[in-house]
Amino acid sequence: MPETQPISWRSIVYGTPVISSDNERVGTVNEVLGSDSEDIFHGLRVALTGRRQDVMVDAEGSAGARDLVRASGSSSPAVLV
């Protein structure tokens, strides 16, 4: 797995690739769920690759805000779940 650095949940944009713990791309971010006013990250709505459905990955089930990452040396961000 590439080296990573933490990023804020607020910096995740729609279309950001979502990478599983075994380093496979599983989909893209369709929505970031959180409260800006309270600075609380609730989770992500992820469009699964090859499927017509989205899944909700809550903050507890995802890597969580503390572990949202950007691949080092890469210009494109990725979210680990």
N, C-alpha and C positions, 0 to 999 in steps of 0.2 A: 504494500500500500504506500502511496506517495506521502512525503512529509506534509503536514498540515499546520494551519494556524487558525485559531478561533476567529469567528466573525459574528457580528450582531445578527439576531434574527430579523431585525428590520432591514438589513441589507440584502436579504434574499428576494429575488425577483421571479415573476412568473416565467416558466420555461427553464428554470435552473435544473440541471440534471440531478436525479436522486440515485445514489449509489448504495447498494446493500453492504452489509458487513463483510460479505465475501467478494467485494470489489466488482460486482456486476451492476450495470445500469438497469434499474427497474422501472424508471419512469421520469416524469418531470413535475415540478411544482406547479400546481394549478391555482393555489391560494395559500397565503400565509395567514394563519389564524392567531390573533392576539389582540391585546388591548394596548394601543399606543399611550393612552392617558395614564394607565397604571403600569406600563412597561412589563406586561405579562405575556409570555409566549405560550400559546395553547397547543399549537401543533401545525400540521401541514395537510392540505388536500393535495393528493398526488394522483396524477393521471398515469395509470400503469401502461407500460409499453406493450403494444399488441392487444390491448383490451379496450372495451368501450365503457369502462367504469372507472370511477375515481375511488380512492380509499382515503380515510382520514387516519393520519399517523399522529397520535397525541404526543405532547411534550414528554411524557413518561416513556412512551413506546419508541420514540425517535432517539437519536443521540442526545437530544435536548439542546437548549440554547447554548449551553456551555461548550458543546462539542460540534456545533455547526462549523464546517470547515471549508477552506479554499485550498485546492491543491497547490502546493508550493511550486513556483516556476511556471504555473499555468495562468493564462489570462482569463480562463473561464472558471467560475465557481462550481462547486458540487456540494450537495448535502448528503451526509451519511445518515442512514437509518438502520 
